[in-house]
Amino acid sequence: MKKYKFGLIAIFCSFFAGSLEARDQIKIVGSSTVFPYATVVAERFGKTGFKTPVIESTGTGGGAKLFCAGVGTSHPDITNASRAMKSKEKALCKKNGVNEIIEITVGNDGITLAFSRKAKAVNFTKAHLWKALAKEVAVGGSLKPNPYKNWSDIDPSLPSYPIKIMVPPGTSGTRDAWNSLVMKKGIDKASKAAGAKYKALREDGAAIEVGENDSLIIQKLIQDPQMFGFFGFSYFLAAKDKLQAASIDGGQPSLSSIQDYSYAVARPLFFYVKKAHIGVIPGLHEFIKEFTSKKAIGDTGYLTDIGLVPLDSGKYSVSRNNALSKTPMM
């Protein structure tokens, strides 16, 4: 019986090692916000003698599911994330044997609520935005389906045209961050007391859920001057000749306001690595070193040219140390 058990273990280990060695190209999934940064790093990395990593934009939540499904060549090595990994995602990883995960913070981002340059500038509060998107609001002390049709119904100082906001899907890290930074803080006391769910979106056409395609959102914003949509800062910078950013609580997204977190919707960006794959998947350690190098994510790094907002020196040192020491968070 003991020989039989040890035989099975040996076969399993041999199969697992062979399976990992069968892949010579890094596989990355996850956030659409981190996607353009990872792509630039991957393209540069592919010129250093290693194969260019394959990157799939699945959204943060979708990436976590794929990443946490297991260890081996059929599973990704890295997942990008526009918010920190959730407890339930960590539990899924643990359940499936993904036990040592390295968390690396690569920079900062500001979720940008953008709209056409053909429209007049606008300043929203978080309360305005919650009322625009909420499924139910308190009216006379009880919850009612959202009654606001035009922005001016919420506040006379806002535009008189219909409320239309494109939002990412529920698997999106940007959607999660928006819920935490805007919806949760914007809900009014009466609606909260009446039992309104701060992140439940209206379903009457004012909140328009779109896929993990920020470029498509930009195209629609350009076509419709009355439409709003939110996404990462880098996508806004790429289209700033045609789009403008709405002010939120009086602040505009910029490199400085995002880095010092004075912008109301600033957030960190991450990627997560399976420690078990380092040293087995060719180039994985070298890719991590490149992505966390000062020449990539430092104050004058090449990723700042496309909108990545650098970490302050203290946070950068912690992130770089985690990358080089391969220190797992779990």
Buried (B, 14 or more C-beta within 10 A) or exposed (E): EEEEEEEEEEEEEEEBEEBBEEBEBBBBBBBBBBBBBBBBBBEBBBEEEBBBBBBBBBBBBBBBBBBBBBBBBEBBBBBBBBBBBBEEBBEBBEEBEBEBBBBBBBBBBBBBBBBBBEBEEBBBBBBBBBBBBBBBBBBEEEBEEBEBEBBBBBBEEBBEBBBBBBBBBBBBBBBBBBBBBBBBBBBBEBBEEBEBBBBBBBEEEBBBEBBBEBEEBBEBBBEBEBBBBBBBBBBBBBBBEBBBBBBBBEBBBBBEBBBEEEBBBBBBBBBBBBBBBBEBBBBBBBBBBBBBBEEBBBEEBBBBEBBBBBBEEEBBEBBBEBBEEBBBEE
